[in-house]
Amino acid sequence: MPIKKHDLRQCLLQKFRFEEVPGSKHEAVSLFVDDKKVATTRFSRAGKDISDQLLRLIAREIWVQLGYLKEMYDCTKSRDDYLQHLQNSEHIQ
C-alpha cells in the first residue's frame, strides 16, 4: 500500500517532532535532540505517493529499516520508541 508524501511528512513533523529545514531545494525535515541535528530526510516537491524504493532511502536517512519506518507511520512506534532506537544504535547519547 503506497504511502502519501504529505501524510508521511506530517507524521514526522507532528508525531516525531522533526522540524522543517528552511531554504531547501527539496522539502527537508530534520530531527534535533538537545539542539543537535540527528537525522535529515528530503521529500521531492513532485509526486504524491512514495514507492518502497524511496521509502528505503528515507528510512536510511533517519537511521531505521523500511519496516520500522512503516511502523512509525502506522503509529505502532512512538517517538519514545524511535529515540530509544537511536540511542541503542548510538546515533544519540
C-alpha positions in Angstrom: 0.0 0.0 0.0 1.6 3.3 -1.1 2.2 6.0 1.5 1.3 9.5 0.6 4.2 12.0 0.8 2.1 14.6 2.7 1.0 12.0 5.3 4.5 10.7 6.0 5.9 14.2 6.2 3.2 15.3 8.6 3.8 12.2 10.7 7.5 13.0 11.0 6.8 16.7 11.8 3.9 16.2 14.3 4.4 12.8 15.9 8.2 12.6 15.9 8.8 16.3 16.1 11.1 16.7 13.1 11.5 20.4 12.1 11.3 21.9 8.6 14.6 23.0 7.1 14.1 26.4 5.5 15.6 27.3 2.2 16.0 23.7 0.9 15.5 22.9 -2.8 13.5 19.8 -1.6 11.1 19.7 1.3 13.7 18.7 4.0 12.9 17.9 7.6 15.4 17.3 10.4 15.3 15.8 13.9 17.1 17.7 16.6 17.8 16.2 20.0 19.4 18.5 22.6 19.9 21.1 19.9 22.0 18.6 17.8 20.8 17.5 14.4 20.5 13.8 14.4 18.7 13.0 11.1 17.6 14.7 8.0 15.5 13.5 5.1 14.2 15.2 2.0 10.9 14.9 0.0 10.6 15.8 -3.6 8.2 18.6 -4.4 6.7 16.4 -7.1 4.6 13.3 -6.7 2.0 12.3 -4.1 2.7 8.6 -3.4 6.1 7.3 -2.2 7.3 4.0 -3.6 9.0 1.4 -1.4 12.3 2.2 -3.1 12.1 5.9 -2.0 10.8 4.8 1.4 14.0 2.8 1.9 16.1 5.9 1.2 14.1 7.9 3.7 14.4 5.2 6.3 18.2 5.0 5.8 18.4 8.8 6.2 16.6 8.7 9.6 18.5 5.6 10.8 15.8 2.9 10.6 14.9 0.0 8.4 12.0 0.2 6.0 9.7 -2.0 8.2 10.5 0.3 11.2 9.6 3.4 9.2 6.3 1.8 8.2 5.6 1.1 11.9 6.3 4.7 12.7 3.8 5.7 10.0 1.2 3.2 11.1 1.5 4.5 14.7 2.8 1.3 16.2 6.1 3.0 17.1 6.1 6.1 19.3 8.6 9.0 19.4 10.0 7.4 22.6 10.5 4.1 20.8 12.3 5.9 18.0 14.5 7.9 20.3 15.3 4.6 22.2 16.2 3.0 18.8 18.5 5.9 18.0 20.1 5.6 21.4 20.6 1.8 21.1 22.1 2.3 17.6 24.4 5.0 19.1 23.1 7.8 16.9 22.3 9.8 20.0 23.6 9.5 23.6 
